[in-house]
Amino acid sequence: LDPGEGVAWPAIQDAALLTRSLLQDLGLDCFLKTSGGKGLHIVVPLARRHDAGAVKAFSKAFVDHMAGTLPARFAAKSGATNRVGRIFVDYLRNGQAATTVAAFSVRARPGLGVSMPVAWHDLQDLRGGDHWTLRNAAAHLAAQRADPWAGYAERRHALGAAIKLLSTAGSEKA
């Protein structure tokens, strides 16, 4: 979730919850991490049943649905001018050879934010996508008593059912 200029942090938190809710409605579990920058990353563990093109196509359809349903909150097109006051749900990270910052990585930005896995119940306590930095990440990790992504490896989803549900939702809207 990549916020445009003028998007306040509480709107990003709300967007994360809305995204999670829609993914759950499609039968997909998802996990949360800070980006180490301005936004949040939502990760769906997938079974290797579809190629990168199918995953990207599903991701784009998902984003188009969100932006079409709540156009004042979400943008489906990249570029700073397309998301002023809105959040770009960056489906482009799902393309072949596309990259995203890995968990526990330090971002080369002012403040040296760290991308950190987060339990959903801790979302409300975050103050930004750069909540943890090089200065406080080690102490945070040392204080953790539970893995915020427990069960990740066991929750790999095939996309077939979600693709059908999303296409049905899109056709009902049209």
matplotlib code that plots the C-alpha trace (Angstrom):
import matplotlib.pyplot as plt

x = [0.0, 1.8, 0.3, 0.2, 0.8, -1.7, -2.7, -2.6, -1.3, -4.7, -6.0, -3.2, -4.1, -7.7, -6.7, -4.7, -7.8, -10.0, -7.5, -7.3, -11.0, -11.4, -8.6, -10.3, -13.6, -11.8, -10.5, -7.0, -5.0, -2.6, 0.3, 1.4, 4.8, 6.0, 7.7, 10.4, 9.2, 5.8, 3.5, 2.6, 3.0, 0.4, 1.6, -0.5, 1.4, 0.7, 1.0, 2.9, -0.1, -0.1, 2.6, 3.8, 1.5, -1.6, -0.6, 0.0, -3.3, -5.2, -3.4, -4.3, -8.0, -8.0, -6.6, -9.0, -11.9, -10.7, -10.1, -13.4, -15.3, -13.6, -12.0, -11.6, -9.3, -7.5, -5.6, -5.0, -2.5, 1.1, 2.7, 2.6, 0.0, -2.4, -2.5, -2.6, -4.8, -5.1, -3.3, -1.8, -2.2, 1.0, 0.2, 3.3, 5.4, 3.8, 5.4, 8.1, 11.5, 9.8, 11.3, 10.1, 12.0, 12.5, 11.5, 14.2, 15.8, 17.0, 15.8, 18.3, 16.2, 16.3, 15.8, 16.9, 13.5, 13.3, 10.7, 9.3, 6.7, 3.8, 0.9, -2.5, -3.5, -0.4, -1.4, -3.2, 0.0, 2.2, 3.0, 4.2, 5.7, 9.1, 8.0, 11.2, 14.6, 18.1, 18.3, 15.3, 14.8, 17.1, 15.5, 12.0, 13.0, 14.6, 11.3, 9.1, 7.5, 5.6, 6.2, 3.9, 3.8, 3.3, 1.6, 2.8, 4.4, 1.2, -1.2, -0.2, -3.2, -4.0, -5.7, -8.3, -11.3, -10.2, -10.0, -13.5, -14.9, -13.3, -14.4, -18.0, -17.8, -16.5, -19.3, -22.0, -20.7, -20.8]
y = [0.0, 3.0, 6.3, 9.4, 12.9, 14.0, 10.5, 10.4, 7.3, 6.3, 6.0, 3.6, 1.5, 1.5, 0.5, -2.4, -3.7, -3.2, -5.1, -7.9, -8.1, -8.4, -11.0, -13.0, -12.8, -14.3, -17.1, -15.8, -15.5, -12.6, -11.3, -7.8, -6.0, -2.5, -1.3, 0.6, 3.6, 5.3, 2.3, -1.3, -4.6, -7.2, -10.7, -13.7, -17.0, -18.8, -22.4, -22.7, -23.5, -20.4, -18.6, -15.1, -13.7, -15.2, -13.9, -10.4, -10.5, -11.5, -8.8, -6.2, -7.3, -7.1, -3.6, -2.5, -3.8, -1.9, 1.3, 0.9, 0.3, 3.1, 5.5, 8.3, 6.0, 3.8, 4.3, 1.5, 3.5, 4.1, 7.6, 10.3, 12.4, 9.5, 9.0, 12.4, 11.9, 8.2, 4.9, 3.0, -0.7, -1.7, -4.9, -4.4, -6.0, -9.3, -9.3, -11.6, -10.3, -7.5, -6.8, -5.6, -4.9, -8.1, -8.4, -7.1, -5.0, -1.5, 1.1, 3.5, 6.5, 9.2, 7.6, 4.1, 2.5, -1.3, -3.5, -5.6, -8.4, -7.3, -9.2, -7.8, -7.0, -4.7, -2.6, -0.1, 0.6, 1.5, 5.1, 4.6, 2.3, 3.2, 2.5, 0.5, 1.8, 0.7, 2.1, 0.2, -2.9, -5.2, -4.3, -4.9, -8.3, -9.2, -8.3, -10.5, -13.4, -14.8, -14.9, -12.4, -14.6, -17.9, -20.3, -18.6, -21.7, -23.8, -21.3, -21.5, -20.8, -21.7, -18.7, -20.6, -20.0, -16.4, -15.6, -17.0, -15.1, -11.8, -12.1, -12.8, -9.6, -7.6, -8.8, -8.1, -4.6, -3.9]
z = [0.0, -1.3, -0.1, -2.3, -1.1, 1.5, 2.8, 6.6, 8.4, 9.8, 6.2, 5.4, 8.5, 7.4, 3.8, 5.2, 7.1, 4.0, 1.9, 4.4, 4.6, 0.8, 0.6, 3.4, 1.5, -1.5, 0.8, 1.0, 4.3, 4.3, 6.4, 7.2, 7.2, 7.3, 4.2, 6.0, 4.0, 3.9, 3.4, 4.3, 2.5, 2.5, 1.6, 0.5, 0.5, -2.7, -3.8, -7.1, -9.3, -11.4, -13.3, -12.6, -15.4, -13.8, -10.4, -11.7, -13.7, -10.5, -8.5, -11.1, -11.1, -7.3, -7.4, -10.2, -8.0, -5.0, -6.9, -8.8, -5.5, -3.5, -6.0, -3.5, -1.4, -3.8, -7.1, -9.6, -11.7, -10.6, -10.7, -8.1, -9.9, -10.1, -6.3, -4.7, -1.7, -2.4, -1.9, -4.8, -4.3, -6.0, -7.9, -10.1, -7.4, -8.5, -12.0, -13.2, -11.9, -9.9, -6.5, -3.1, 0.0, 2.1, 5.7, 8.1, 5.4, 6.1, 3.6, 2.2, 3.2, 5.8, 9.2, 7.9, 8.3, 8.5, 6.8, 9.7, 9.9, 12.0, 13.6, 12.5, 16.0, 16.3, 13.2, 15.4, 17.3, 14.3, 13.7, 10.1, 7.6, 9.1, 12.6, 13.2, 12.2, 12.3, 15.9, 17.4, 15.2, 17.2, 20.5, 19.0, 17.7, 21.1, 22.8, 20.5, 22.3, 19.2, 15.5, 13.9, 10.8, 12.5, 10.1, 7.0, 5.5, 6.1, 4.4, 0.8, -1.4, -4.9, -6.7, -8.7, -6.4, -5.6, -9.3, -9.9, -6.9, -8.0, -11.6, -10.3, -8.1, -11.1, -13.4, -10.7, -10.4, -14.2]

ax = plt.figure().add_subplot(projection="3d")
ax.plot(x, y, z, "-o")
ax.set_aspect("equal")
plt.show()
